[in-house]
Amino acid sequence: MHRYLRAVGFSGIQKREEFEALSKFTSECYQTEETAVTEEGEDFSERRKEFAEQMGLLVRGVYDENDEFQIEYCIPYFSGTTAHYYEDMAIERHAEKESYSGVCDDVNLGVSLIFYLQNVTEYLNKKRYGHMESTSASLILSGLSVEGKILMPVYQKTPVVSEIRSDQERRKMIQAAREGDEDAIENLTLEDMDTYSMISKRIMDEDVFSIVTTHFMPCGVECDHYNIMGEILDVDLRENNYTKEKIYAITIDTNGIVMDVCINQQDLIGEPMPGRRFRGIIWLQGLVHFEEKW
């Protein structure tokens, strides 16, 4: 069974038989279906059923020689709303099954961002017919979480023009460092050393979460799992129409990346409100729309 089922309102699914029955129900009562032909020549299909706004279950499988749909696996999904544009993106297939991960470099993070691809059939079709530009894409990020906490905000004065300009300069330096600029690499290293020194002094008298207001870090051995903390911009409480469980859809700003996270009300400690902070572990998903070339 998938660990993140409870994130979209299926915390009561405990046995494999229950999960298989739910997968079959989703594949038979789906709302949308998209198909594509894999590199092996199989008719691959994605069937989606929405159980709450922008979230539900996604069943993937193939059609056999009798044109009957055979389930391969079922995953929960949650669709975000905020798009980000990236000029350098790669999609790679997983070894065990017809699923994919995306990789892109984010200037705000300074590292590569890895996510689980939601729209596999769209990618396969564009790749097969050559109607895409593999390096440029619009990406909508979303996260599913099964453990999270709400933290109070940290008082910060309104950013002045010099601070905003400093952030812009840092992004430029990160980009230059990626291109091999030795001066940019040295300046970033010195900045990191200064930051480490400042934190080491303040941590003696302050709590770490009063110093670090936001973070976005890899978590565990799975490359698309992250430990994040960010400011809450918007909150929406939704209900799974099948189980009647309540799910929070939370829009957050973490390290300059605006994204949506869904979490079961039972798994969230605290009451989310705009201005407060969300901290938790997420499974990062992404909906990619490649630039077409005709």
C-alpha positions as CSV (number, residue, x, y, z in Angstrom):
1,M,0.0,0.0,0.0
2,H,1.1,3.6,-0.6
3,R,2.2,5.5,2.5
4,Y,0.7,8.7,1.3
5,L,-2.9,7.5,0.9
6,R,-3.9,9.1,4.1
7,A,-2.7,12.5,2.8
8,V,-5.8,12.5,0.4
9,G,-8.2,11.1,3.0
10,F,-7.7,7.4,3.0
11,S,-6.2,6.8,6.5
12,G,-8.6,3.9,7.1
13,I,-7.1,1.7,4.4
14,Q,-5.0,-0.7,6.4
15,K,-5.1,-4.0,4.6
16,R,-3.9,-4.9,1.1
17,E,-7.3,-6.3,0.2
18,E,-8.9,-3.0,1.0
19,F,-6.3,-1.1,-1.1
20,E,-6.8,-3.5,-4.1
21,A,-10.5,-3.0,-3.8
22,L,-10.1,0.8,-3.8
23,S,-7.7,0.6,-6.8
24,K,-10.2,-1.4,-8.7
25,F,-13.0,1.0,-7.8
26,T,-10.9,3.9,-9.0
27,S,-10.1,2.1,-12.3
28,E,-13.7,1.3,-13.0
29,C,-15.3,4.6,-11.9
30,Y,-12.6,6.9,-13.2
31,Q,-13.4,10.5,-14.3
32,T,-10.6,11.0,-16.8
33,E,-8.3,8.8,-18.8
34,E,-5.2,9.5,-20.9
35,T,-3.3,6.9,-23.0
36,A,0.1,6.6,-24.7
37,V,2.3,4.1,-26.3
38,T,5.4,3.1,-24.3
39,E,8.9,2.4,-25.8
40,E,8.0,-1.3,-25.6
41,G,4.9,-0.7,-27.7
42,E,2.4,-1.2,-24.9
43,D,-0.8,0.8,-24.6
44,F,-0.2,2.6,-21.4
45,S,-3.1,4.4,-19.5
46,E,-3.6,6.8,-16.6
47,R,-7.0,6.8,-15.0
48,R,-7.8,9.5,-12.4
49,K,-10.6,9.8,-9.9
50,E,-11.0,13.0,-7.9
51,F,-12.2,12.5,-4.3
52,A,-11.8,16.1,-3.3
53,E,-10.9,19.3,-5.2
54,Q,-7.6,18.8,-7.0
55,M,-6.8,15.5,-5.2
56,G,-7.6,11.8,-5.5
57,L,-6.2,8.6,-6.9
58,L,-4.3,7.8,-10.1
59,V,-4.3,4.3,-11.5
60,R,-1.8,3.4,-14.1
61,G,-1.8,0.2,-16.2
62,V,-1.8,-1.3,-19.7
63,Y,-4.3,-2.7,-22.1
64,D,-3.8,-6.4,-22.9
65,E,-4.4,-8.2,-26.2
66,N,-8.1,-8.4,-25.4
67,D,-8.2,-4.7,-24.9
68,E,-8.9,-5.1,-21.2
69,F,-7.3,-2.7,-18.7
70,Q,-4.7,-4.3,-16.3
71,I,-3.8,-2.4,-13.2
72,E,-0.1,-2.0,-12.6
73,Y,-0.2,0.4,-9.6
74,C,-2.2,3.1,-7.9
75,I,-0.9,6.3,-6.2
76,P,-2.5,9.3,-4.5
77,Y,-2.1,12.7,-6.3
78,F,-2.6,16.3,-5.5
79,S,-2.5,19.1,-8.1
80,G,-1.0,22.4,-7.3
81,T,-1.9,25.9,-8.7
82,T,1.3,27.9,-9.0
83,A,3.5,27.4,-12.1
84,H,7.2,28.0,-12.2
85,Y,9.2,28.1,-15.4
86,Y,12.5,26.3,-15.8
87,E,14.9,26.3,-18.8
88,D,16.8,23.2,-17.9
89,M,14.8,20.1,-17.0
90,A,15.3,16.4,-17.5
91,I,12.8,13.5,-17.1
92,E,14.1,10.0,-16.2
93,R,12.3,6.7,-16.1
94,H,12.3,4.6,-12.9
95,A,13.8,1.1,-13.4
96,E,11.0,-1.0,-11.8
97,K,7.9,0.4,-13.6
98,E,6.5,2.9,-16.0
99,S,6.9,5.9,-13.7
100,Y,9.2,9.0,-14.0
101,S,11.0,11.6,-12.0
102,G,11.9,15.1,-13.1
103,V,15.0,17.1,-12.3
104,C,15.6,20.8,-12.6
105,D,17.9,23.4,-11.1
106,D,16.2,26.0,-8.9
107,V,18.0,29.3,-8.3
108,N,16.3,29.9,-5.0
109,L,17.5,26.6,-3.6
110,G,20.9,26.5,-5.3
111,V,20.5,22.8,-5.8
112,S,18.7,20.4,-8.1
113,L,15.0,19.8,-7.4
114,I,13.7,16.2,-7.9
115,F,10.0,15.5,-8.2
116,Y,7.6,12.6,-9.1
117,L,6.0,13.2,-12.5
118,Q,2.2,13.3,-12.5
119,N,1.4,13.4,-16.2
120,V,3.4,10.5,-17.6
121,T,1.1,9.9,-20.7
122,E,1.4,13.6,-21.8
123,Y,5.2,13.3,-21.6
124,L,5.2,10.0,-23.5
125,N,3.0,11.4,-26.3
126,K,5.0,14.6,-26.7
127,K,8.2,12.6,-26.7
128,R,6.9,10.1,-29.3
129,Y,5.6,12.7,-31.7
130,G,8.5,15.2,-31.1
131,H,6.2,18.0,-30.0
132,M,8.2,19.2,-27.1
133,E,11.4,21.0,-26.2
134,S,13.1,18.8,-23.6
135,T,14.9,21.6,-21.8
136,S,12.2,24.2,-21.2
137,A,9.0,23.6,-19.2
138,S,6.4,25.1,-17.0
139,L,6.2,23.1,-13.7
140,I,3.5,23.1,-11.1
141,L,4.8,21.7,-7.8
142,S,2.7,20.1,-5.1
143,G,3.4,18.1,-1.9
144,L,1.7,15.3,0.0
145,S,2.4,15.1,3.7
146,V,1.6,12.6,6.5
147,E,3.3,14.6,9.3
148,G,3.3,18.3,9.9
149,K,3.4,21.0,12.5
150,I,2.2,24.6,12.6
151,L,4.8,27.1,13.9
152,M,4.2,30.7,14.9
153,P,5.8,33.4,12.7
154,V,9.0,35.1,13.5
155,Y,8.9,38.9,13.6
156,Q,10.7,40.4,10.6
157,K,10.9,44.0,9.5
158,T,9.7,44.7,6.0
159,P,12.4,44.0,3.5
160,V,14.1,47.2,2.3
161,V,15.3,47.8,-1.2
162,S,18.9,46.9,-0.3
163,E,17.8,43.5,1.1
164,I,15.8,42.8,-2.0
165,R,18.7,43.8,-4.2
166,S,21.0,41.5,-2.1
167,D,18.7,38.5,-2.8
168,Q,18.7,39.3,-6.5
169,E,22.5,39.5,-6.5
170,R,22.8,36.2,-4.7
171,R,20.6,34.5,-7.3
172,K,22.9,35.9,-10.0
173,M,26.0,34.6,-8.2
174,I,24.5,31.1,-7.9
175,Q,23.8,31.1,-11.6
176,A,27.3,32.3,-12.3
177,A,28.8,29.6,-10.0
178,R,26.9,26.9,-12.0
179,E,28.6,28.2,-15.1
180,G,32.0,27.9,-13.5
181,D,32.7,31.4,-12.3
182,E,35.4,31.0,-9.7
183,D,34.8,34.5,-8.1
184,A,31.1,33.7,-7.7
185,I,32.0,30.3,-6.1
186,E,34.4,32.0,-3.7
187,N,31.9,34.7,-2.7
188,L,29.1,32.2,-2.1
189,T,31.5,30.1,0.1
190,L,32.4,33.2,2.2
191,E,28.7,34.0,2.6
192,D,28.0,30.5,3.8
193,M,30.9,30.8,6.3
194,D,29.5,34.1,7.6
195,T,26.0,32.6,7.9
196,Y,27.4,29.6,9.8
197,S,29.3,31.9,12.2
198,M,26.2,34.0,12.9
199,I,24.0,31.0,13.5
200,S,26.6,29.4,15.8
201,K,26.6,32.5,18.0
202,R,22.8,33.0,18.1
203,I,22.0,29.4,18.7
204,M,23.5,29.7,22.2
205,D,20.6,31.9,23.3
206,E,17.8,31.4,20.8
207,D,15.7,28.6,19.4
208,V,16.7,27.4,15.9
209,F,13.3,28.1,14.5
210,S,13.5,31.7,15.5
211,I,16.7,32.0,13.4
212,V,15.8,29.8,10.5
213,T,12.5,31.0,9.1
214,T,12.3,28.7,6.0
215,H,14.1,25.7,4.6
216,F,13.8,23.1,1.8
217,M,16.0,20.0,2.4
218,P,16.2,16.5,1.1
219,C,14.9,14.0,3.6
220,G,15.7,10.3,3.8
221,V,17.0,8.1,1.0
222,E,14.2,8.8,-1.5
223,C,15.2,11.6,-3.8
224,D,11.7,13.2,-4.1
225,H,11.1,13.5,-0.3
226,Y,11.8,16.8,1.4
227,N,11.7,18.3,4.8
228,I,10.3,21.8,4.3
229,M,9.3,24.8,6.3
230,G,7.7,27.9,4.9
231,E,5.2,30.8,5.5
232,I,1.6,29.9,5.0
233,L,-0.1,32.1,2.3
234,D,-3.5,30.4,2.1
235,V,-5.4,27.6,3.7
236,D,-8.4,25.6,2.4
237,L,-10.1,22.7,4.4
238,R,-11.6,20.1,2.0
239,E,-13.5,16.8,2.5
240,N,-12.9,13.5,0.8
241,N,-16.3,12.7,-0.6
242,Y,-15.7,8.9,-0.2
243,T,-14.4,8.7,3.4
244,K,-15.6,12.1,4.7
245,E,-12.1,12.8,6.1
246,K,-10.9,16.4,6.3
247,I,-7.8,17.5,4.3
248,Y,-6.0,20.8,4.5
249,A,-4.7,22.3,1.2
250,I,-2.1,24.7,2.3
251,T,-0.3,27.2,0.0
252,I,3.2,28.0,1.3
253,D,6.3,30.0,0.4
254,T,9.4,28.1,1.2
255,N,12.8,29.4,0.1
256,G,11.1,31.6,-2.5
257,I,9.2,28.6,-4.0
258,V,5.4,28.9,-3.8
259,M,3.7,25.5,-3.7
260,D,0.7,23.7,-2.4
261,V,0.8,21.0,0.2
262,C,-2.1,18.7,1.3
263,I,-2.2,16.9,4.6
264,N,-4.9,15.0,6.5
265,Q,-6.3,17.0,9.4
266,Q,-5.5,14.1,11.7
267,D,-1.8,14.4,10.9
268,L,-1.4,18.1,11.4
269,I,-0.4,19.5,14.8
270,G,-1.7,23.0,15.3
271,E,-4.1,25.3,13.4
272,P,-2.9,26.6,10.0
273,M,-3.5,30.2,9.3
274,P,-2.0,32.7,6.8
275,G,1.2,34.2,8.3
276,R,2.0,31.2,10.4
277,R,4.6,28.6,9.3
278,F,4.2,25.0,8.1
279,R,6.9,22.5,8.8
280,G,6.7,18.9,7.7
281,I,8.0,16.1,5.4
282,I,6.5,16.0,1.9
283,W,6.5,13.7,-1.2
284,L,7.1,16.2,-4.0
285,Q,5.0,15.8,-7.2
286,G,5.1,17.8,-10.3
287,L,2.9,18.5,-13.3
288,V,5.0,19.4,-16.3
289,H,3.9,21.2,-19.5
290,F,6.8,21.2,-22.0
291,E,7.2,23.9,-24.6
292,E,6.0,22.6,-27.9
293,K,7.9,22.9,-31.1
294,W,6.1,22.6,-34.4
